[in-house]
Amino acid sequence: MKLFNESASNVKEILKKENVKRADYIISGIPFSHFDKKLRNKILRATKGILNTDGKFFAYQCSWILKKYLDRNFDSVKLGFEPLNIPPLFIFEAVK
């Protein structure tokens, strides 16, 4: 496993450095509610851009605010909820 201390909006460049062109899945716990709208959309566009056809982006969040941004950037979005987690989490599945 490797960790990168970079903005998630640079995901394409990060993967390029690792000789990876596309991803099947991306899992994120980034607190999108702390970012402004422009950065949220930039990260989501970059994420969608590196996914394979039918690739999936999974995000777990304490807020459902991400849903409308996912709806704008992805073809299909499902929302789940895990009440037993502390804190409870919304779980998003977005398909390219």
C-alpha positions as CSV (number, residue, x, y, z in Angstrom):
1,M,0.0,0.0,0.0
2,K,1.2,3.5,-0.8
3,L,0.0,6.8,0.6
4,F,0.1,10.1,-1.2
5,N,0.1,13.5,0.5
6,E,-1.6,15.3,-2.4
7,S,-5.0,16.7,-3.3
8,A,-7.5,14.1,-4.5
9,S,-8.2,16.4,-7.5
10,N,-4.7,15.2,-8.7
11,V,-5.7,11.6,-8.9
12,K,-4.9,11.3,-12.6
13,E,-1.4,12.6,-12.1
14,I,-0.9,10.4,-9.0
15,L,-1.9,7.2,-10.9
16,K,0.2,8.2,-13.9
17,K,3.3,8.3,-11.7
18,E,2.4,4.8,-10.6
19,N,1.9,3.6,-14.3
20,V,-1.8,3.1,-13.7
21,K,-4.1,4.3,-16.4
22,R,-7.6,3.4,-15.0
23,A,-9.2,2.1,-11.9
24,D,-12.1,-0.2,-11.5
25,Y,-13.0,1.1,-8.0
26,I,-12.2,4.1,-5.9
27,I,-13.1,4.2,-2.2
28,S,-13.1,7.5,-0.4
29,G,-13.7,8.9,3.1
30,I,-12.7,12.4,2.2
31,P,-14.9,14.9,4.1
32,F,-16.5,16.5,1.1
33,S,-18.8,18.7,3.3
34,H,-15.7,20.6,4.3
35,F,-14.8,21.6,0.7
36,D,-16.3,24.4,-1.4
37,K,-18.5,23.4,-4.4
38,K,-15.7,24.0,-6.9
39,L,-13.3,21.6,-5.2
40,R,-16.0,19.0,-4.7
41,N,-16.8,19.0,-8.4
42,K,-13.2,19.1,-9.4
43,I,-12.4,16.0,-7.3
44,L,-15.5,14.1,-8.6
45,R,-14.7,14.9,-12.3
46,A,-11.1,13.8,-11.8
47,T,-12.4,10.6,-10.1
48,K,-14.8,9.8,-12.8
49,G,-12.2,10.5,-15.4
50,I,-9.9,7.8,-14.2
51,L,-12.5,5.1,-13.8
52,N,-12.9,2.3,-16.3
53,T,-16.2,1.9,-18.1
54,D,-18.7,0.8,-15.5
55,G,-16.1,1.7,-12.8
56,K,-17.5,2.6,-9.4
57,F,-16.7,5.2,-6.8
58,F,-17.7,4.5,-3.2
59,A,-17.7,7.2,-0.6
60,Y,-18.7,7.1,3.1
61,Q,-19.8,10.3,4.6
62,C,-21.3,11.7,7.8
63,S,-23.6,13.9,5.6
64,W,-25.7,13.2,2.6
65,I,-24.6,16.6,0.9
66,L,-22.4,14.7,-1.5
67,K,-25.5,13.1,-3.2
68,K,-26.4,16.1,-5.4
69,Y,-22.7,16.4,-6.6
70,L,-22.5,12.7,-7.4
71,D,-25.8,13.0,-9.3
72,R,-24.3,15.8,-11.5
73,N,-21.1,13.9,-12.2
74,F,-22.0,10.3,-12.4
75,D,-24.5,8.2,-14.5
76,S,-26.0,6.3,-11.6
77,V,-25.9,6.9,-7.8
78,K,-27.1,4.7,-5.0
79,L,-27.4,5.8,-1.4
80,G,-27.1,3.5,1.6
81,F,-27.0,4.2,5.3
82,E,-25.2,2.5,8.2
83,P,-26.7,3.5,11.5
84,L,-24.6,1.2,13.6
85,N,-21.4,3.0,12.7
86,I,-20.2,5.7,15.1
87,P,-20.9,8.2,13.8
88,P,-23.6,6.8,11.4
89,L,-22.6,7.0,7.8
90,F,-24.1,7.5,4.4
91,I,-22.6,5.2,1.9
92,F,-22.6,6.2,-1.8
93,E,-22.1,4.0,-4.8
94,A,-21.6,6.1,-8.0
95,V,-21.2,4.3,-11.4
96,K,-19.5,6.0,-14.3
